[in-house]
Amino acid sequence: MIDKQVLEEVLDTVYTGGVHFADVFVENRKATGISCEKGKIERVHTGVDTGAGIRVVSGDSTSYAYTNDLTREGLMEAAKIAASEKNDKKNLSVNLTKVEPSVSLDIEKMPEQINTGDKVSVVQAGDSAAREAGGDVIRQVMVVFGDVVQGIVIANSKGDYIEDERVRTRYMVQAVAAEGEIIQTGYEPVGGYCGFELLNMFSPEEVGRKAARRARAMLEARPAPAGKMPVVLSSEAGGTMIHEACGHGLEADLVQKGISVYAGKIGQKVASEKVTVVDDPTLKGKYGSYRFDDEGVKARPVTLIENGILKDYMYDRLTARKEDRESNGHGRRESYQDKPIPRMGNTYIVPGRDDPEKMIEEVNKGLLVKKMGGGQVDTTTGDFVFDVAEGYLIENGTVGPMVRGATLTGNGPEVLQKVSMVGKDLGFTIGTCGKDGQGVPVSDAQPTMAVEELVVGGTGHD
């Protein structure tokens, strides 16, 4: 996208006396979005966004400027804005050397190889399948398809030069069912670090049917009971809880600011010995995967909690420098307009050895969660509240009727301490994680897990 010599010139300009680190992040993003509502294709959008961000770090302060003018003149003008030191004495002359990735994330069907008509067809297929599966009670169906091809170039004052291309595709169906005054929603998203082959891995028709069936079933569900009870979190529920109640608190910037419940607890027991938590951006095909983070650091798996013991946090270059260590590859940004910050990639609890069916058999009266909804968490305390999108009563060791309106309330570290069984399976969910006004693609996963006790909120009676 940009001649290497120009990048060297930009870095030489900003890397003056008093500067500890400088980098340039160049991005060319091509995106397609297609949506269907009320049985009609409402929107077909394609676009390209290109630009560069220049960052200069001096001590604890950071200067950042960005531009969509990628000419030499445009970049040099942004460099002058970003340069925080006026000292003209140069500490070095940057000579860039290309860094090769340590992992491969291959794409089978690149988005540009697929015509728009085929993309529209999979959207229509999901819509038709949802309406057929849901029957007369379905009032609304929304289907969204999107793909992104992000070409990046990263150059820094250490002499690193990185070129990479990232491809992500997602597909989502939301169905709304209504009967009388009762309205329920079913939502099913899929996605990955992949191209159009996503729709071979996940049939658009089946995604549509899942969303509609969930919405329809919720109409007949009984109100959830309230109180403290054992909870079995199915692997189908994905890793929403581990992402929110644990993951954010393990990002190094929150730790260093003292707004994480996990601050100062390296080496301490923070979970059941059955719980091991890993963030691994190198997993093939997962939505939060990448070869390099957005600072040009090679991606690698990081064990955050091992057998209940807190082992590490997720660092970018700045937070790592404050502790005189190397980044572990978790500096991410939404686009060239944003500074990188510590973020998750693919966060999951490592599968255990327990049988998921046995977990249910050992519960006399409790709740089985098959799909998580939205929620919120206070990273300072670890307290959380989550909605249950699909849940069932467990009665005398068997799965009972479906319930609606359930919430889960608890404290992240306390809940992880109460994990009594961890299954052999593993289920992933996808999402766009928001932090500091930036959204980045992530995946979360967990095995089926038994939690000895959680506070379940509901409107039903025993």
LOROSE-923480 format. One line per 10 residues: for each residue x, y, z of C-alpha. Coordinates in nm, 3 decimals. Layout:
<sites>
X Y Z; ...
</sites>
This chain:
<sites>
0.000 0.000 0.000; 0.283 0.236 0.088; 0.646 0.229 -0.019; 0.869 0.105 0.262; 1.106 0.397 0.211; 0.824 0.644 0.281; 0.742 0.464 0.606; 1.108 0.483 0.708; 1.103 0.856 0.639; 0.789 0.903 0.849
0.941 0.711 1.141; 1.267 0.906 1.114; 1.062 1.226 1.134; 0.874 1.137 1.453; 1.151 0.943 1.628; 1.330 1.239 1.786; 1.493 1.291 2.123; 1.277 1.176 2.414; 1.068 0.936 2.204; 1.066 0.575 2.324
0.861 0.416 2.049; 0.680 0.508 1.728; 0.474 0.315 1.477; 0.262 0.352 1.165; -0.052 0.145 1.109; -0.184 0.145 0.751; -0.519 -0.009 0.668; -0.722 -0.086 0.358; -1.062 -0.225 0.456; -1.311 -0.362 0.203
-1.650 -0.450 0.347; -1.979 -0.589 0.220; -2.303 -0.581 0.416; -2.640 -0.725 0.312; -2.957 -0.718 0.523; -3.308 -0.851 0.480; -3.620 -0.743 0.669; -3.988 -0.807 0.609; -3.891 -1.063 0.347; -3.714 -0.805 0.132
-3.351 -0.719 0.075; -3.330 -0.380 0.245; -2.964 -0.300 0.202; -2.665 -0.403 -0.007; -2.362 -0.203 0.088; -2.000 -0.225 -0.024; -1.729 0.016 0.071; -1.359 0.076 0.106; -1.189 0.268 0.386; -0.818 0.343 0.365
-0.595 0.537 0.601; -0.299 0.542 0.834; -0.248 0.611 1.203; 0.083 0.736 1.343; 0.165 0.691 1.710; 0.449 0.846 1.911; 0.521 0.733 2.268; 0.724 0.954 2.499; 0.744 0.833 2.858; 0.387 0.782 2.978
0.232 1.005 2.712; 0.112 0.906 2.367; 0.047 1.129 2.066; -0.167 0.996 1.783; -0.267 1.132 1.445; -0.442 0.967 1.152; -0.510 1.051 0.789; -0.677 0.900 0.485; -0.423 1.076 0.260; -0.165 0.806 0.195
0.060 1.017 -0.023; 0.405 1.098 0.108; 0.292 1.456 0.174; -0.020 1.344 0.361; 0.172 1.103 0.581; 0.444 1.356 0.659; 0.180 1.612 0.759; 0.024 1.359 1.000; 0.371 1.274 1.129; 0.436 1.638 1.219
0.109 1.645 1.417; 0.193 1.324 1.599; 0.551 1.424 1.685; 0.538 1.523 2.052; 0.901 1.626 2.090; 1.054 1.929 1.923; 1.413 1.812 1.971; 1.559 1.758 1.623; 1.829 1.519 1.744; 1.758 1.177 1.595
1.815 0.870 1.808; 1.829 0.636 1.509; 1.765 0.596 1.141; 1.500 0.327 1.093; 1.577 0.041 0.855; 1.270 -0.175 0.816; 1.291 -0.555 0.797; 0.991 -0.771 0.712; 0.862 -0.999 0.990; 0.701 -1.327 0.885
0.403 -1.475 1.074; 0.440 -1.786 1.288; 0.097 -1.926 1.200; -0.111 -1.957 0.884; -0.481 -1.874 0.869; -0.585 -1.986 0.522; -0.898 -1.871 0.339; -1.083 -2.105 0.100; -1.327 -1.867 -0.070; -1.217 -1.505 -0.077
-1.511 -1.261 -0.061; -1.420 -1.090 -0.390; -1.448 -1.427 -0.568; -1.816 -1.453 -0.474; -2.066 -1.245 -0.668; -2.319 -1.029 -0.488; -2.607 -1.241 -0.614; -2.477 -1.548 -0.431; -2.441 -1.348 -0.111; -2.797 -1.219 -0.148
-2.918 -1.577 -0.201; -2.787 -1.701 0.135; -2.958 -1.409 0.306; -3.289 -1.494 0.140; -3.242 -1.862 0.227; -3.208 -1.784 0.597; -3.516 -1.561 0.586; -3.732 -1.825 0.415; -3.617 -2.104 0.646; -3.690 -1.898 0.957
-4.039 -1.808 0.843; -4.118 -2.168 0.750; -3.983 -2.310 1.078; -4.156 -2.049 1.293; -4.497 -2.072 1.130; -4.778 -1.826 1.195; -4.633 -1.690 1.519; -4.330 -1.533 1.348; -4.387 -1.159 1.314; -4.046 -1.043 1.200
-3.723 -1.190 1.062; -3.398 -1.003 1.013; -3.100 -1.157 0.835; -2.758 -0.993 0.808; -2.454 -1.104 0.608; -2.121 -0.928 0.623; -1.764 -0.984 0.511; -1.449 -0.780 0.562; -1.109 -0.800 0.394; -0.860 -0.593 0.592
-0.516 -0.539 0.444; -0.267 -0.391 0.691; 0.091 -0.268 0.696; 0.264 -0.197 1.027; 0.606 -0.035 1.062; 0.776 0.073 1.383; 1.087 0.233 1.528; 1.225 -0.109 1.623; 1.264 -0.177 1.252; 0.972 -0.422 1.222
0.776 -0.426 0.897; 0.458 -0.637 0.882; 0.219 -0.702 0.597; -0.098 -0.899 0.658; -0.447 -0.961 0.524; -0.738 -1.056 0.747; -1.066 -1.198 0.622; -1.375 -1.232 0.838; -1.730 -1.333 0.750; -2.041 -1.335 0.968
-2.405 -1.431 0.929; -2.692 -1.365 1.170; -3.065 -1.439 1.187; -3.302 -1.283 1.437; -3.666 -1.393 1.458; -3.944 -1.233 1.659; -4.245 -1.442 1.758; -4.566 -1.313 1.914; -4.881 -1.466 2.053; -5.131 -1.247 2.231
-4.934 -1.007 2.446; -4.626 -1.229 2.464; -4.334 -1.135 2.237; -4.011 -1.339 2.225; -3.692 -1.318 2.020; -3.461 -1.587 1.887; -3.111 -1.492 1.778; -2.845 -1.707 1.610; -2.510 -1.565 1.491; -2.219 -1.747 1.323
-1.891 -1.617 1.194; -1.521 -1.677 1.165; -1.180 -1.585 1.030; -1.280 -1.725 0.692; -1.438 -1.640 0.360; -1.762 -1.753 0.201; -1.689 -2.109 0.315; -1.857 -2.002 0.640; -2.190 -2.086 0.473; -2.066 -2.438 0.403
-1.972 -2.485 0.769; -2.303 -2.336 0.887; -2.606 -2.385 0.664; -2.796 -2.054 0.630; -3.120 -2.249 0.643; -3.027 -2.416 0.971; -2.918 -2.084 1.123; -3.258 -1.941 1.029; -3.446 -2.242 1.167; -3.257 -2.227 1.498
-3.346 -1.862 1.550; -3.713 -1.914 1.465; -3.752 -2.231 1.673; -3.599 -2.059 1.974; -3.837 -1.764 1.941; -4.137 -1.992 1.895; -4.045 -2.217 2.187; -4.003 -1.920 2.418; -4.370 -1.831 2.368; -4.467 -2.150 2.548
-4.192 -2.133 2.811; -4.293 -2.089 3.173; -4.164 -1.794 3.379; -3.826 -1.872 3.533; -3.809 -1.934 3.908; -3.599 -1.707 4.127; -3.346 -1.792 4.393; -3.009 -1.955 4.455; -2.966 -2.286 4.276; -2.717 -2.507 4.090
-2.664 -2.402 3.728; -2.530 -2.606 3.439; -2.389 -2.387 3.162; -2.402 -2.582 2.836; -2.117 -2.553 2.588; -2.386 -2.435 2.345; -2.414 -2.122 2.559; -2.065 -2.021 2.448; -1.818 -1.820 2.651; -2.014 -1.502 2.720
-1.967 -1.541 3.093; -1.593 -1.605 3.077; -1.553 -1.309 2.841; -1.739 -1.061 3.056; -1.699 -1.186 3.411; -1.334 -1.282 3.375; -1.176 -1.177 3.044; -1.201 -0.800 3.069; -1.060 -0.806 3.419; -0.748 -0.977 3.281
-0.668 -0.698 3.034; -0.351 -0.527 3.156; -0.466 -0.166 3.122; -0.758 -0.223 3.360; -0.525 -0.407 3.598; -0.271 -0.125 3.599; -0.543 0.134 3.657; -0.660 -0.061 3.960; -1.007 -0.120 3.819; -0.980 -0.498 3.790
-1.075 -0.743 4.061; -0.773 -0.950 3.947; -0.514 -0.676 4.008; -0.218 -0.790 4.218; -0.329 -1.153 4.225; -0.070 -1.324 4.003; 0.010 -1.659 4.162; -0.306 -1.661 4.369; -0.600 -1.900 4.344; -0.883 -1.718 4.166
-1.087 -2.014 4.039; -1.158 -2.381 4.093; -0.862 -2.607 4.020; -1.074 -2.746 3.734; -1.063 -2.407 3.555; -0.791 -2.315 3.305; -0.847 -2.003 3.093; -0.658 -1.935 2.770; -0.670 -1.658 2.512; -0.546 -1.789 2.179
-0.568 -1.566 1.869; -0.397 -1.834 1.657; -0.696 -2.072 1.644; -0.783 -2.149 1.283; -1.113 -2.013 1.159; -1.224 -1.840 1.479; -1.373 -1.491 1.463; -1.119 -1.335 1.703; -0.809 -1.484 1.535; -0.512 -1.296 1.388
-0.150 -1.365 1.291; -0.023 -1.032 1.425; -0.192 -0.797 1.667; -0.244 -0.435 1.563; 0.101 -0.338 1.692; 0.279 -0.597 1.480; 0.343 -0.843 1.763; 0.312 -1.209 1.665; -0.001 -1.372 1.799; 0.042 -1.656 2.044
-0.171 -1.842 2.300; -0.154 -1.702 2.654; -0.255 -1.904 2.959; -0.430 -1.660 3.190; -0.551 -1.897 3.464; -0.404 -2.245 3.508; -0.577 -2.498 3.731; -0.735 -2.210 3.921; -0.411 -2.008 3.964; -0.381 -1.663 3.801
-0.079 -1.676 3.569; -0.083 -1.377 3.337; -0.266 -1.077 3.192; -0.320 -0.966 2.833; -0.069 -0.696 2.734; -0.011 -0.452 2.454; 0.325 -0.277 2.406; 0.250 0.017 2.637; 0.122 -0.182 2.934; 0.406 -0.433 2.888
0.665 -0.154 2.890; 0.533 -0.029 3.224; 0.623 -0.366 3.374; 0.951 -0.405 3.182; 0.829 -0.705 2.987; 0.735 -0.792 2.630; 0.383 -0.764 2.491; 0.208 -1.099 2.455; 0.026 -0.995 2.139; -0.302 -0.845 2.260
-0.279 -0.487 2.133; -0.586 -0.435 1.913; -0.769 -0.145 1.752; -1.092 -0.102 1.560; -0.932 0.086 1.272; -0.648 0.317 1.171; -0.835 0.595 1.350; -0.784 0.431 1.691; -0.493 0.370 1.924; -0.432 0.005 2.018
-0.531 -0.112 2.365; -0.520 -0.454 2.539; -0.803 -0.671 2.408; -0.913 -1.032 2.398; -0.901 -1.249 2.085; -1.039 -1.600 2.135; -1.093 -1.652 2.509; -1.197 -1.992 2.640; -1.203 -2.232 2.931; -1.003 -2.543 2.848
-1.216 -2.862 2.830; -1.202 -3.098 3.127; -1.280 -3.466 3.172; -1.636 -3.463 3.303; -1.943 -3.597 3.125; -2.197 -3.320 3.048; -2.489 -3.559 3.094; -2.365 -3.659 3.438; -2.367 -3.293 3.545; -2.740 -3.277 3.481
-2.803 -3.611 3.649; -2.646 -3.485 3.973; -2.874 -3.179 3.997; -3.198 -3.224 4.190; -3.336 -2.882 4.115; -3.157 -2.619 3.910; -3.122 -2.444 3.574; -2.968 -2.553 3.242; -2.848 -2.260 3.030; -2.824 -2.336 2.658
-2.795 -1.981 2.526; -2.672 -1.664 2.693; -2.812 -1.320 2.620; -2.668 -0.978 2.690; -2.538 -0.856 3.022; -2.307 -0.625 3.208; -2.012 -0.654 3.446; -1.828 -0.427 3.686; -1.460 -0.511 3.629; -1.360 -0.344 3.956
-1.566 -0.583 4.167; -1.632 -0.867 3.923; -2.008 -0.843 3.979; -2.220 -0.936 3.676; -2.578 -0.975 3.553; -2.659 -1.177 3.239; -2.982 -1.258 3.057; -3.057 -1.619 2.966; -3.176 -1.644 2.606; -3.257 -2.015 2.631
-3.287 -2.200 2.959; -3.451 -2.513 3.103; -3.538 -2.632 3.450; -3.347 -2.933 3.578; -3.573 -3.155 3.787; -3.457 -3.473 3.957; -3.158 -3.509 3.726; -3.345 -3.463 3.400; -3.402 -3.164 3.170; -3.747 -3.021 3.233
-3.956 -2.745 3.077; -3.817 -2.437 2.907; -3.822 -2.111 3.103; -3.811 -1.748 3.002; -3.711 -1.427 3.175; -3.417 -1.581 3.363; -3.110 -1.383 3.464; -2.784 -1.491 3.624; -2.633 -1.270 3.893; -2.302 -1.325 4.064
-1.938 -1.235 4.108; -1.688 -1.357 3.849; -1.412 -1.485 4.080; -1.665 -1.634 4.323; -1.848 -1.819 4.046; -1.523 -1.956 3.904; -1.442 -2.089 4.252; -1.777 -2.273 4.253; -1.719 -2.460 3.927; -1.746 -2.825 4.034
-1.735 -3.002 3.696; -1.589 -2.914 3.355; -1.700 -3.108 3.048; -1.509 -3.265 2.762; -1.688 -3.054 2.501; -1.624 -2.696 2.384; -1.864 -2.449 2.223; -1.782 -2.112 2.065; -1.981 -1.793 2.020; -1.888 -1.479 1.827
-1.931 -1.112 1.901; -1.803 -0.760 1.863; -1.642 -0.657 2.191; -1.679 -0.292 2.288; -1.422 -0.106 2.497; -1.320 0.261 2.508; -1.546 0.332 2.212; -1.381 0.065 1.995; -1.532 -0.259 1.870; -1.322 -0.561 1.769
-1.423 -0.914 1.659; -1.387 -1.182 1.928; -1.477 -1.542 1.999; -1.553 -1.689 2.341; -1.588 -2.052 2.438; -1.642 -2.287 2.727; -1.714 -2.654 2.790; -2.032 -2.756 2.967; -1.977 -2.653 3.330; -2.154 -2.719 3.657
-2.166 -2.427 3.902; -2.260 -2.526 4.256; -2.474 -2.217 4.312; -2.578 -1.902 4.128; -2.847 -1.643 4.190; -3.116 -1.690 3.928; -3.354 -1.403 3.876; -3.702 -1.474 3.746; -4.071 -1.404 3.785; -4.198 -1.756 3.845
-4.283 -1.933 4.170; -4.172 -2.270 4.300
</sites>
